[in-house]
Amino acid sequence: MSAPLLLEARGLSKRFGGVLALDRLDLAVAPNEILGLIGPNGSGKTTFFNVATGIYGADGGTVHFSGAEITRASPQAIYHAGISRTFQRSRLSLPLSIFDNIMIGNHKRLSQGLWFNLMRRAAFKREFEAAYGAARALVEVFEPVAGLPMIDRRRIEICRALVSQPKLLLLDEPSAGMTHEETTELMDDILQVRARNRDLTIIIVEHEMGVIERITDRCVVLNFGRKIADGPYRNVAADRQVQEAYLGVE
């Protein structure tokens, strides 16, 4: 009997006008794996993230997470279910401090009711101190500096996504805008976090093939919204169809 899947998309479709961004996509993610999602620009990678997290509604197909269907769930409900993500472009609140930006990602773990916050002060204090400790521990792992170059902005965004203790972390081109050396440092950070939490599952969209080869257990390659390859990096990189669509053929 096969192990249960953490995330499964079946026949997933998304259309923008005359453009079919996802074309009956089937994609499965096992618990605890690091999956690389690769493909040329416009192949549907970010669209898949947006549909899976409720930002876009699917035009067809289903998405299941931890055994429950989330196809039409709100982004808030999906976040509370245990999926967190980063975005291609930095979405930090620049007027706030590094620590405050990270704490924004912790609201899932804090009680939000006015009665609780006003009347149960001791319980509120315990919750806040636990959340504070989790955020502080992440800051210590990533050690961002005050100057906020791109690598440190990415670190803060990843900390903000991790502080809610998700089951599934979606990373959308975390190395965008960084040098090769910075990319290597950030992947070291991600692997360090992964080593501390073996229950964390990661899907990473990335154009830097060295990153995909280094940190993923398996790769799925998309082209025109369809899956064209699925397997270990060395296998998909050798696939002629993948080479023609994305990696280039000499």
Secondary structure, DSSP 8 states (H G I E B T S, - for coil): -----SEEEEEEEEEETTEEEEEEEEEEE-TT-EEEEE-STTSSHHHHHHHHTTSS--SEEEEEETTEE-TT--HHHHHHHTEEE--SS----TTS-HHHHHHHTTGGGS---HHHHHH-HHHHHHHHHHHHHHHHHHHHHH---TT--HHHHHHHHHHHHHTT--SEEEEE-TTTT--HHHHHHHHHHHHHHHHH-TT-EEEEE-S-HHHHHHH-SEEEEEETTEEEEEE-HHHHHT-HHHIIIII---
